[in-house]
């Protein structure tokens, strides 16, 4: 058997240098919790295939109707009874008027909800969506006290997820920073303290754009009645503020110190 020393350099074949490529991450990978939530919304939307009378009953029982809480209307009969006064604070967010309505909400949720689901884990993520949905319903109730049209749509929860995500989205290594890490690492960088986040120009710019787009071109929860269809932008804002302010109660990642926050957010200057 030949040994390596028996072969001269001239006889040895020239092999190309081995190179290793970093594994390529899929363009869009969804955590299980977010995938399950989207599938749930899609399955529930199949209700549009039901006969019209059952479809209308479903909206009345599970949609959020401010008039339901009007104590001055003792003789008003709204399907669902007393129980609907409780569950509709959340169940309305699982219903959508049409595929366009559902598609817009899912599209907004994909980047922000994906990061948040990875960061929170399934249980915290689902509870967070429910809490922000309830906050959106409360904001809608306060501003539409006597409204009869049901409100439906996940946009209050989507807005809450967006607000929570920007608490860490621009930190170095996170998913909106210039030095983005892999998806799991990007989702678990320490978040900015709220006071520091509100002084970050990128966060303020995001807030300005979000409020402008939401008010002008809002694509969230809408009334079912074709003649009264409108964007429930107050619910969006309620969900958004709930997500922004309550984020720390759900976040399992330790807070970032103020001095570290100042250093970690300088993505641009580090690249110049």
N, C-alpha and C positions, 0 to 999 in steps of 0.2 A: 504494500500500500504506500502510495506516495505521501510524503509529509510536506508541509508548507516550505521547509527549507530546501527541498529538492527542486523547486521550481524557480527559475530565474525571473527577474522583473519583466524581461522581454517576452517570456512565454505566458505570463499571467494576463488574463483578459482584463481590460479596463472596464470597470463597472461604474455606472453613474452613481453619484453621491446620493445617499438616501436622504429623503426629505420628508418631513412630517407636516401635514396640514392640520390646522386646528379644525376640529369638527364643526361643521356648519349647522347652525341652529335653524330650524324651520322658520319661515317668514312669520307665521302666526301659530303659536302653540297655546292652547287654552287649558287652564287648570280644570280639574274635574268638577269643582263646585260651580264654576261659571258655565261650563258645558251643560251641567244638569239644570241650571236655572234657565238657560236659553231653550233647552228641550222642553222644559215645563211650560214656558210661555207659548211655544209652538203647539204643543199638545192641547193646551187650553184654548188656543185660537181656533182649533177645529170645531168649536161650538158654533161657528158661523154656518156650518153645514146642517145645523138643527133646524127644524121648522121655525118660522118667524115668531110664533107665540112663545115657544120655549126659549128662543134666543132673547126676546124682550124680557121674559121673566128672569133669566140669568143676569141680565144687566141690572134690573131693578133690585135683585136680591144681593148681588155682590159688587155692584158699582157704588161709588160714593155720592150720595144725594144729600146736599146740605139741608133741604127741606125736611128731611127725616128727623132733624134735631130741633125743629121749630115747635116749641111747646104750646104755642098759641093755636095751633091747628090740631085740635083734639080729634076731629072727625076724619082727618086725612089718613087714608089707608094705603100704605106703601108695603109691598111684599117684603118679607124678611123678618118683620116683627122687631122685638127688642134686641134680639141677637145681632141683627144686621147693623145696629148702632155701634157694635163693637168690632165685628170682623171686617166690615167694609173699610175701616181705616187702613187695612192692608190688602184685602182681596181685590180692590179696584185696580191695584197696580199690576195684577196678573192678567187683566183683560185689555184687549186692543180692538180698535174699531175696524181695521183692515190690515192687509199685508204691508202697505206703505207705512202705516203708523208703527207696526211691530218692527219692520225693518230698520227704520230710523233709530228707534230706541236701542235695538241690538247693535247697530253700527256704532253709536256713541259709546256703548258699554264695552265693546271689545277691548280697546287698549287700556282704559282706566279700570274696568272691572277685572280684567285679567291680572293686572298688577296687585289690585286690592285683594283678590281671592287668594293669590299666592302669599300675600303678607299676613292676612287674617286667619287663613284656614277656613274650612267649610262652615262650621257652626257660627263663628263670629261674622263671617261674610253674610250668611243668610239673615242673622239677627239684625245686622247693620242695614241691610236692604229693607227689612220690615220697619225698623225704626225711622229711617228716612222717608219711607212711604207714608207712615203715620204723620210725620212732621209736615209733609206736603199736603196731606188731607186736612190737617188742622189749619194750615195757612189758607187753603181754599175755603174752608168753612168760615173762617173769620172774615174773609173778603167777599163771600157769596152766601150770606146768611139765609136768604130766602130762595136760592136757586133750586129749580126742580130738575133740571137736566142732570143726568148721572155723569160723573167724571170717571174716566178710566184711563189707564196707561201707566207704564213703568217709569216715566220720565222723572218723577220726583226722586225715585231711588237711583236712577242713572245720574241725575244731577248731584245727589249726595256722594255717589262713588267718585265722580269727577272732582268734587271739592276735597274729599279725603285724599285722593291720589296726588293732588298738587302739593300736599304737605311734604311729600318726599320726591316728587317726580323730577325736580330740577337739581337735586343734590348730586354731587359728582358720583358717577357710577350707576345712577338710576335711569329709568327708561326714557326720560326726555332730556338727559344731559348729553354733552358732547362726548364724554368718555363712558359710554354705556357698557355695563357688564352683561353677563348672561341673564336670562329672564328671572331666574330665582334669586340671584344675588342682587339684581337691580331692584327687585320688589322689596328687599329687606334692608336697604340702607337706612341708617337712623334718620328720622324725620326732623325737619326744621321746627323749632319752637314757633307757635302761632305768631307771636309778636315779630319774630325774625322773618317768617315767611311773608308777612304783610309788608315788609320793607324791601323784599326782593323784587326788582323791576320786572323780572320774567313772570312772577306770580301775579303781580299787579296788572301786567299786560294781559295775562290769561283771563283774569277776572273781568277786565274791561271788555275784552272780546266776547267772553261768555255771556255777560249781561246784555251786551248789544245784540248779539245773535239771538239770544233767547227771547228778548222782547220784540225784536223785529221779525225774525224768521222762525220763531219757536216751533218745535216739532213734537211737543210732548202730549200730555194727557188732554183729551178733547171730549166735548159733549157728543152723545150718540145721535141726538136728533139732528137731522141734516140741516134744518133751518137755524139751529142755534149752535152749530159746530164752531168752536173757537179754541184757542190755545189757553190752557190754564196755567199761565206763566207764574201766577202767585204760588202755585203748588211746586213749580220748579224751584223757585227761590226758597221756599220753605225747606225742601229737601236739601238744597245746596248748603244753606246755612247750618242745617242740622249735621250734615256730613263734615263741614269745616270745623264746627265747634265740638262735636262729639267724637271726632277721630281718636283723640287721646284715650278715651275710655275703652276703645276696642283694640288699640294698637299694642301688640305683644312685643314689639321691638323697643329696646331702651331709648330714651330721649337723647338727643344730641346736645352737648353743651354749647352755649352761645359762641364761645371763641372758636370751637371746632366748626360750628355752623358757618361762621364767616369764612373760614379757610376752605371748607369743602364745597362751597357754592361758586368758587371762582373757576369755572370750567374754561371760560374764554381766555382769560389772562394766562392760564397755564399752557395753552396751546400756541400762543404767539411767540 
